[in-house]
Amino acid sequence: MADGRHLSIGGSKTAQFVLVEPEGLDHMNSLPGYYKTNPRALRFCEAGRMGGNVLAYPFCYIVTRFMAPQGALWMPDLWAESACPKEELSRRFWEFTTPHRLELNRLGFQELEFSRIKRNLDPNGRDNGGITYLDATRSHTCLLAYLHLSTPGPVVRNVEKAVVAFSAALPSGALSVTNNRASFDAGPGQRTVRVVTENLQVLYDALLKEIRAAGETPAVFPDKASVERWFDENQLIAFEDRARRGLYVRMSDAEVEMARRKLPPPVPLEDQKIA
């Protein structure tokens, strides 16, 4: 991969990974810890996608130039950091993602790992959860992610959404096709294709089309550990790239403590667990 990190695919087409120290990395800016997102560092298309309307791209970009850093998440969000037992995902997660999960099963994808962002100091984050899937060929992964945000008054705003990303490890780098149009740009050596659709068949077909157009054979993941290594490799690439360009800003200990004090009471246990 570009930027000093390399993903090598063995001749057997089984995923093998070699981590190489990125050149020019400022470790002080990309150490694990709590980070805010700096809207002023958003690129033009990133800012526009957050607004959701192509015609509003210029306006959204200008507005973000005056916004202060926001959010508070532990980064990088590696596999072991968010992996969790199935029982830790909320009842609402299972209700909201039922049609997505049924469709993924129909497409031949099987559950591989469950996840939940645990170290989140954003007071607007009420619930989240995810499932990583692997297809029958063991060369296509899928992440189903659920998020529930609730902003306080005077105008209370509740947002629930589930997004899907199908991915493959190509010799040229990681390829993903997603319906999450609000995501940030991919990191060096990575490519993301965004499709505005809730139809998972259309989304998966788009991944297969991109693979054929690339003329490359995706790596095969022999076990969960190989998917984990590939996932972490790509999380680090994206995280370090965003920290370098100032999109992720590390929080001080004082800022972390202040954010903890602003957190709302936790969701009652009976609402977090499966009935």
Secondary structure, 3 states (H helix, E strand, C coil): CCCCCECCECCCCEECCECCCCCCCCHHHCCCEEEEECHHHCCHHHHHHHHCCHHHHHHHHHHHCCCCCEEEEEECCCHHHHECCHHHCCHHHHHHCHHHHHHHHHCCCEEEEEECCCCECCCCEEEEEEEEEECCCCCCEEEEEEEEEEECCCCCEEEEEEEEEEEEEECCEEEEEECCCCCCCCCCCEEEEECCCCCHHHHHHHHHHHHHHHCCCCCECCCHHHHHHHHHHHHHHHHHHHHHCCCEEECCHHHHHHHHHCCCCCCCHHHHCCC
